[in-house]
Amino acid sequence: MELHEMTASEAAGLIRAGELGPVEYARGLLERQVHVEPRIHALAHFDSDNLVAGARRAEISVKTSRVAGGAPPPLIGIPVGIKDNIDTAGVPTRVGSALHADRVPEADAPCLSPLWKAGAYLHSKTVTTELAYFDPGPTRNPWNLGHTPGGSSSGSAAGVAAGLFPLALGSQTAGSVIRPAAYCGVVGFVPTQGSISLQGVYPFAPTVDALGMFSRSVEDAALAFAILTGSPGIISGTGGTQPLDRTPFLGLGRKYFTETADDEEGRLAIHTAKVLHGAGAVVHVVHLPDSFSKVHDSHRRIMEVEMARGEGQSFQARPDAYGRKLAELIRAGLDSTEEEYVRALEHRRCFRADAERLVGEVDALLLPSAPSAAPFGLETTGDPRFSVPWTNAGFPVITLPASLTGRGLPLGIQLVGAPGNDLHLLRVARWVEERLDWGRRMASLDSN
């Protein structure tokens, strides 16, 4: 297996065992980067000297742990891609905007500290769309360079898919983790809102903002979640979710989801339900609550108003400094009334309560991750509408790569869990992952 094909758990396990040096691993990833980064443009800021320095620190840590008779930390020697809306000390954090071109934070966002204590280190800042909205950045989809990688966490998803790094952080306000993960054929996990600090992360719409992560396995997502939240007991040994003690009960969302997805994505969801049923899962069709019908409108209103509160004054002073889609959002927020905003928040409370009852009846909802595979063209980041309801409610969500379209683009399956029940959702996801026919596929870029 090539070094860039390893999961974070696999690479860290070899490093802990003394079978792979952190510097050797970093240099292997650099070789991959030289080949693919000029074509996918996933990185907003990268310093090869800092990368090697981080690997050397990890090498010293491994030796020190052995001398002391202890075990190296669980992510030792793993470089992590960090979305460019998350503060990194001494490293530019530009949020994909010329307005922040000269911004260099003095301190890391608090969410990064647990990763560094676990032995990981910064690989790069990854491309985000402008202020984490819909105006695309330069990143391309590694599976086909003519297609979008999704957004707003474009560089994090594409970087994991292309083998630049095995683990990355992103953020989600509508579908900014789940959609690009599905489009790029990797695992994307968004925990229950509020379970990971957003201090030091650019605030888009704080009511619905959440942190998320990208990896090449559920095991890695579980390991990262455990480290980021300090969750004990989630990991067996140094990585991996504990297995389910029974087969899961899954709720298939057909109305709106499989019925409005394109043919390939819709068929995949039905096929996946049949495969999992054949493996012992109980799968039944769930009915969405009446409050679902207005969730997209209320979510949009919350984003409009809260983005306008953060950027309105700057926008009014320099409207030409903002992309077209972002400008439309801010203008709508400035034109909104307080009454409209309050109604949107109230609807969110009602929908969350209704959705919590729905998800409480199953181990997880089973849904398509997006209405289609990654669209052709770089002027769009795709459609987040299959993610919006669960982001609005603040529920934990994970997408798993499941198949390829006839044109060789990834398709994903989304699992939605109950709020606060992240560990159980990860165990369900691990069970599902083991029964999908995805294997170890990676974007090769050889045919692009």
VMD Tcl script that draws the C-alpha trace (Angstrom):
set ca {
  {0.00 0.00 0.00}
  {1.25 3.48 -0.88}
  {1.73 5.89 2.02}
  {-0.89 8.31 0.69}
  {-3.48 5.51 0.59}
  {-3.31 4.83 4.33}
  {-5.94 5.96 6.76}
  {-4.83 8.07 9.71}
  {-5.31 5.11 12.05}
  {-3.18 2.86 9.87}
  {-0.34 5.36 9.51}
  {-0.35 6.27 13.21}
  {-0.38 2.58 14.13}
  {2.74 1.95 12.04}
  {4.42 5.02 13.50}
  {3.64 3.91 17.07}
  {5.00 0.45 16.29}
  {8.24 1.88 14.93}
  {7.56 0.53 11.44}
  {7.15 3.96 9.82}
  {8.96 7.17 10.63}
  {6.95 10.41 10.78}
  {9.45 12.14 8.48}
  {9.33 9.25 6.03}
  {5.54 9.48 6.05}
  {5.53 13.25 5.57}
  {7.96 13.03 2.67}
  {5.78 10.35 1.06}
  {2.76 12.64 1.25}
  {4.86 15.48 -0.19}
  {5.71 13.33 -3.20}
  {2.01 12.75 -3.76}
  {1.30 16.45 -3.36}
  {3.80 17.43 -6.05}
  {1.89 15.21 -8.46}
  {-1.70 16.19 -7.67}
  {-1.93 19.61 -5.97}
  {-1.11 21.64 -9.11}
  {-4.25 20.12 -10.64}
  {-6.75 20.12 -7.76}
  {-5.76 23.36 -5.94}
  {-6.88 22.15 -2.49}
  {-4.41 24.19 -0.43}
  {-4.85 27.83 0.60}
  {-1.52 27.96 2.48}
  {1.26 25.40 2.66}
  {4.82 25.51 4.02}
  {6.92 22.40 3.35}
  {9.51 23.42 5.96}
  {6.80 23.59 8.62}
  {5.49 20.20 7.53}
  {8.88 18.53 7.90}
  {9.46 20.33 11.20}
  {6.16 18.95 12.51}
  {7.16 15.46 11.40}
  {10.52 15.78 13.14}
  {8.82 16.83 16.37}
  {6.64 13.74 16.09}
  {9.73 11.59 15.58}
  {11.27 12.97 18.76}
  {7.99 12.36 20.60}
  {7.96 8.70 19.54}
  {11.51 8.20 20.78}
  {10.79 10.01 24.04}
  {7.71 7.85 24.67}
  {9.68 4.66 24.12}
  {12.45 5.74 26.47}
  {9.86 6.59 29.10}
  {8.14 3.25 28.60}
  {4.86 4.81 27.52}
  {2.77 4.62 24.37}
  {2.95 7.42 21.81}
  {-0.29 9.41 21.46}
  {-3.02 8.10 19.11}
  {-2.49 10.52 16.19}
  {1.29 10.68 16.42}
  {2.85 11.84 13.17}
  {-0.43 12.57 11.37}
  {-0.58 15.85 9.38}
  {-4.06 17.38 9.31}
  {-5.60 19.74 6.77}
  {-7.38 22.66 8.44}
  {-10.09 24.62 6.64}
  {-9.08 28.23 6.09}
  {-11.83 29.59 8.32}
  {-10.28 28.03 11.45}
  {-7.64 30.11 13.24}
  {-4.06 28.80 13.22}
  {-1.36 30.58 15.19}
  {1.15 32.37 12.97}
  {-0.43 30.99 9.80}
  {-2.75 33.05 7.54}
  {-6.49 32.47 7.95}
  {-8.09 34.25 5.01}
  {-11.57 32.62 4.91}
  {-11.37 32.63 1.12}
  {-11.77 36.41 1.02}
  {-9.58 39.31 -0.08}
  {-10.99 41.19 2.90}
  {-8.97 38.87 5.17}
  {-5.88 38.60 2.97}
  {-3.49 39.91 5.63}
  {-5.00 38.22 8.66}
  {-2.60 36.04 10.70}
  {-4.08 34.87 14.03}
  {-1.94 34.95 17.15}
  {-3.50 31.79 18.61}
  {-4.97 28.51 17.43}
  {-8.69 27.92 17.61}
  {-9.28 25.86 20.80}
  {-10.57 22.91 18.77}
  {-7.04 22.33 17.45}
  {-5.36 21.88 20.80}
  {-6.66 18.30 21.38}
  {-5.36 17.27 17.95}
  {-1.89 18.62 18.64}
  {-1.84 16.96 22.09}
  {-2.76 13.69 20.38}
  {0.39 13.93 18.24}
  {-1.06 15.44 15.05}
  {0.31 18.58 13.45}
  {-0.70 21.11 10.80}
  {-0.33 20.03 7.21}
  {-1.87 23.09 5.53}
  {-4.75 25.49 5.43}
  {-7.29 24.16 2.95}
  {-9.35 26.16 0.49}
  {-12.76 27.38 1.57}
  {-15.26 29.14 -0.64}
  {-15.60 32.85 0.06}
  {-16.57 33.27 3.73}
  {-17.69 29.62 3.62}
  {-20.66 30.30 1.31}
  {-21.49 29.36 -2.30}
  {-19.05 31.48 -4.36}
  {-16.54 28.81 -5.47}
  {-12.80 28.80 -4.85}
  {-10.19 27.29 -7.18}
  {-10.45 23.67 -5.96}
  {-11.38 20.91 -8.40}
  {-12.79 17.44 -7.84}
  {-9.98 14.83 -7.83}
  {-12.23 12.26 -9.49}
  {-12.83 14.52 -12.49}
  {-11.23 17.94 -12.71}
  {-14.15 19.35 -14.66}
  {-16.54 18.83 -11.74}
  {-16.98 20.72 -8.49}
  {-15.58 19.25 -5.28}
  {-18.51 20.81 -3.42}
  {-18.23 23.46 -0.77}
  {-17.62 25.24 1.34}
  {-15.01 22.84 2.74}
  {-13.68 22.23 -0.77}
  {-9.98 21.82 -0.05}
  {-10.43 19.57 2.99}
  {-12.58 17.08 1.07}
  {-10.47 17.13 -2.10}
  {-7.23 16.87 -0.12}
  {-8.31 13.73 1.72}
  {-9.68 12.21 -1.49}
  {-6.45 12.88 -3.40}
  {-4.13 11.60 -0.65}
  {-2.55 14.90 0.44}
  {-3.40 14.12 4.08}
  {-5.55 11.43 5.74}
  {-7.59 13.71 8.00}
  {-9.01 17.22 7.73}
  {-11.32 19.62 9.53}
  {-14.12 21.64 7.98}
  {-17.28 23.44 9.01}
  {-20.94 23.18 8.06}
  {-23.70 25.80 8.03}
  {-25.88 24.19 5.34}
  {-24.13 21.21 3.73}
  {-20.47 22.25 3.74}
  {-19.04 18.96 5.06}
  {-21.51 16.32 3.94}
  {-21.83 17.53 0.34}
  {-18.10 17.83 -0.52}
  {-17.34 14.56 1.28}
  {-19.97 12.80 -0.83}
  {-18.79 14.48 -4.04}
  {-15.15 13.53 -3.36}
  {-15.75 9.97 -2.17}
  {-14.63 10.27 1.46}
  {-16.20 9.99 4.90}
  {-17.61 13.25 6.27}
  {-18.86 13.53 9.86}
  {-20.62 16.45 11.54}
  {-21.17 15.82 15.27}
  {-24.07 17.18 17.30}
  {-23.95 20.95 17.17}
  {-22.10 22.38 20.15}
  {-20.11 19.24 20.94}
  {-16.92 20.90 19.63}
  {-16.00 24.52 20.33}
  {-16.41 27.01 17.50}
  {-14.28 29.66 19.20}
  {-11.68 30.81 16.69}
  {-13.79 29.59 13.75}
  {-15.17 32.28 11.42}
  {-18.83 32.76 12.41}
  {-21.19 32.45 9.46}
  {-24.52 31.81 11.21}
  {-23.75 30.87 14.82}
  {-27.22 29.43 15.43}
  {-26.55 26.62 12.94}
  {-22.74 26.54 12.49}
  {-20.97 23.26 13.34}
  {-17.50 21.77 13.02}
  {-16.92 18.62 10.99}
  {-14.20 16.29 9.78}
  {-13.11 14.37 6.69}
  {-11.38 11.00 6.62}
  {-11.09 7.80 4.60}
  {-12.79 5.59 7.17}
  {-15.38 5.70 9.93}
  {-12.63 4.50 12.26}
  {-10.68 7.69 11.63}
  {-13.77 9.87 12.08}
  {-14.46 8.16 15.41}
  {-10.88 8.60 16.53}
  {-10.89 12.30 15.63}
  {-14.25 12.81 17.34}
  {-13.02 11.09 20.50}
  {-9.93 13.29 20.60}
  {-11.77 16.52 19.81}
  {-14.45 15.92 22.45}
  {-12.44 13.97 25.03}
  {-14.95 11.12 24.78}
  {-13.78 8.12 26.82}
  {-14.72 4.60 25.92}
  {-15.48 5.25 22.27}
  {-12.27 3.77 20.97}
  {-11.03 0.22 21.35}
  {-7.26 0.45 21.77}
  {-6.01 3.42 19.76}
  {-8.68 3.65 17.11}
  {-11.98 2.32 15.89}
  {-15.55 2.37 17.03}
  {-16.79 -0.38 19.28}
  {-19.01 -2.78 17.33}
  {-22.77 -2.77 17.54}
  {-24.17 -5.54 19.73}
  {-27.11 -6.03 17.35}
  {-28.15 -5.24 13.81}
  {-29.45 -1.68 13.35}
  {-32.97 -0.37 12.78}
  {-32.82 2.15 9.93}
  {-35.39 4.61 8.63}
  {-35.31 5.12 4.86}
  {-36.33 8.59 3.74}
  {-38.16 8.23 0.44}
  {-40.47 11.24 0.23}
  {-38.41 14.28 -0.79}
  {-35.09 12.37 -0.59}
  {-34.97 9.26 -2.81}
  {-37.95 10.59 -4.78}
  {-36.26 13.88 -5.73}
  {-32.68 12.62 -6.10}
  {-31.48 11.93 -9.63}
  {-31.77 8.38 -10.94}
  {-28.33 7.14 -9.90}
  {-28.39 8.62 -6.39}
  {-31.98 7.53 -5.80}
  {-31.31 4.00 -6.99}
  {-28.23 3.83 -4.78}
  {-30.24 4.64 -1.65}
  {-32.82 1.97 -2.44}
  {-30.11 -0.55 -3.34}
  {-28.20 0.21 -0.14}
  {-31.37 -0.30 1.91}
  {-31.83 -3.71 0.27}
  {-28.20 -4.70 0.86}
  {-28.36 -3.71 4.52}
  {-31.69 -5.47 4.96}
  {-30.10 -8.59 3.49}
  {-27.32 -8.26 6.06}
  {-29.83 -8.27 8.90}
  {-30.79 -4.63 9.35}
  {-34.43 -3.70 9.80}
  {-35.26 -0.99 7.25}
  {-38.58 0.78 6.99}
  {-39.80 3.93 5.27}
  {-40.15 6.95 7.56}
  {-42.58 9.81 7.15}
  {-41.29 13.34 7.51}
  {-43.07 15.69 9.94}
  {-45.25 18.51 8.62}
  {-42.68 21.06 9.86}
  {-40.22 19.69 7.28}
  {-42.00 21.66 4.55}
  {-40.69 25.00 5.81}
  {-37.27 24.00 7.13}
  {-35.32 25.21 4.08}
  {-36.97 28.63 4.13}
  {-36.40 29.13 7.85}
  {-32.80 27.94 7.58}
  {-32.13 30.35 4.74}
  {-33.58 33.21 6.80}
  {-31.31 32.40 9.75}
  {-28.26 32.35 7.48}
  {-29.24 35.62 5.80}
  {-29.81 37.54 9.01}
  {-26.83 36.22 10.95}
  {-24.40 36.70 8.06}
  {-25.73 40.25 7.60}
  {-25.18 40.92 11.29}
  {-21.57 39.86 10.96}
  {-20.71 41.33 7.57}
  {-23.39 43.97 6.93}
  {-21.37 47.01 7.93}
  {-18.36 45.87 5.90}
  {-20.59 44.99 2.95}
  {-22.24 48.41 2.91}
  {-18.81 50.03 2.87}
  {-17.32 47.73 0.21}
  {-20.07 45.83 -1.66}
  {-17.81 45.12 -4.63}
  {-15.45 43.12 -2.38}
  {-18.03 40.33 -2.05}
  {-18.94 37.59 -4.50}
  {-22.32 37.62 -6.20}
  {-23.97 34.86 -4.18}
  {-22.64 36.14 -0.89}
  {-23.76 39.67 -1.72}
  {-27.28 38.39 -2.44}
  {-27.37 36.61 0.93}
  {-26.22 39.68 2.85}
  {-28.64 41.99 1.06}
  {-31.51 39.65 1.90}
  {-30.41 39.63 5.53}
  {-30.24 43.41 5.67}
  {-33.76 43.60 4.25}
  {-35.19 41.04 6.68}
  {-37.27 42.09 9.67}
  {-36.73 41.00 13.24}
  {-40.16 39.37 13.16}
  {-39.14 37.18 10.20}
  {-35.96 36.14 11.98}
  {-37.81 35.27 15.20}
  {-40.30 33.18 13.21}
  {-37.40 31.29 11.61}
  {-35.90 30.55 15.03}
  {-39.27 29.37 16.33}
  {-39.71 27.10 13.34}
  {-36.27 25.67 14.02}
  {-37.32 24.80 17.57}
  {-40.49 23.11 16.31}
  {-38.72 21.18 13.55}
  {-35.98 20.06 15.91}
  {-38.55 18.65 18.33}
  {-40.43 16.88 15.52}
  {-37.23 15.52 13.97}
  {-35.94 14.33 17.33}
  {-39.07 12.20 17.74}
  {-38.59 10.84 14.21}
  {-34.93 9.94 14.68}
  {-35.64 8.58 18.16}
  {-37.64 5.75 16.58}
  {-34.63 4.34 14.70}
  {-30.89 3.87 15.10}
  {-30.35 6.22 12.15}
  {-32.08 7.69 9.13}
  {-30.76 6.36 5.81}
  {-30.76 8.99 3.05}
  {-28.92 10.02 -0.12}
  {-26.11 12.43 0.81}
  {-26.91 14.82 -2.03}
  {-29.44 15.04 -4.87}
  {-26.78 13.91 -7.35}
  {-23.09 13.29 -7.82}
  {-20.82 16.32 -8.19}
  {-22.21 18.59 -10.93}
  {-20.12 19.44 -13.97}
  {-18.55 22.88 -13.96}
  {-16.75 25.02 -11.39}
  {-19.25 27.88 -11.18}
  {-21.32 26.01 -8.57}
  {-20.62 24.01 -5.42}
  {-23.74 21.87 -5.77}
  {-27.03 21.55 -3.93}
  {-27.00 21.24 -0.08}
  {-30.73 20.66 0.38}
  {-30.41 17.06 1.64}
  {-28.13 18.31 4.45}
  {-29.98 21.49 5.44}
  {-32.70 19.90 7.63}
  {-30.24 18.09 9.88}
  {-27.87 21.08 10.09}
  {-30.88 23.20 11.03}
  {-31.75 20.76 13.81}
  {-28.11 20.37 14.91}
  {-28.17 16.56 14.60}
  {-25.07 14.36 14.09}
  {-24.70 13.27 10.45}
  {-22.20 11.10 8.61}
  {-21.81 10.41 4.89}
  {-20.11 7.28 3.55}
  {-18.86 6.72 0.01}
  {-20.95 3.93 -1.45}
  {-20.67 3.68 -5.24}
  {-19.64 5.36 -8.48}
  {-21.80 6.75 -11.25}
  {-21.49 5.47 -14.78}
  {-19.10 8.37 -15.39}
  {-16.90 7.42 -12.43}
  {-18.03 10.03 -9.88}
  {-18.63 9.08 -6.23}
  {-22.06 8.73 -4.67}
  {-22.65 8.88 -0.94}
  {-25.09 7.54 1.64}
  {-26.03 9.73 4.60}
  {-26.88 8.51 8.12}
  {-28.57 10.87 10.58}
  {-28.61 10.21 14.32}
  {-30.29 11.66 17.38}
  {-28.66 14.71 19.02}
  {-26.08 13.72 21.61}
  {-26.06 10.15 20.31}
  {-22.92 10.59 18.21}
  {-21.13 7.50 19.48}
  {-24.03 5.25 18.58}
  {-24.29 6.84 15.13}
  {-20.60 6.15 14.54}
  {-21.09 2.51 15.50}
  {-24.03 2.22 13.12}
  {-21.93 3.88 10.40}
  {-19.11 1.39 10.99}
  {-21.59 -1.48 10.62}
  {-22.91 0.01 7.37}
  {-19.42 0.77 6.06}
  {-18.39 -2.85 6.48}
  {-21.29 -3.94 4.26}
  {-20.83 -1.44 1.44}
  {-18.82 -2.36 -1.65}
  {-16.54 0.67 -1.57}
  {-13.32 -0.90 -0.38}
  {-10.23 1.28 -0.59}
  {-11.03 3.30 -3.70}
  {-9.23 6.59 -4.09}
  {-9.22 9.27 -6.73}
  {-6.18 8.41 -8.83}
  {-6.18 11.49 -11.09}
  {-4.42 9.30 -13.63}
  {-7.22 9.68 -16.18}
  {-7.91 13.38 -15.52}
}
mol new
graphics top color blue
foreach p $ca { graphics top sphere $p radius 0.5 }
foreach p [lrange $ca 0 end-1] q [lrange $ca 1 end] { graphics top cylinder $p $q radius 0.2 }
display resetview
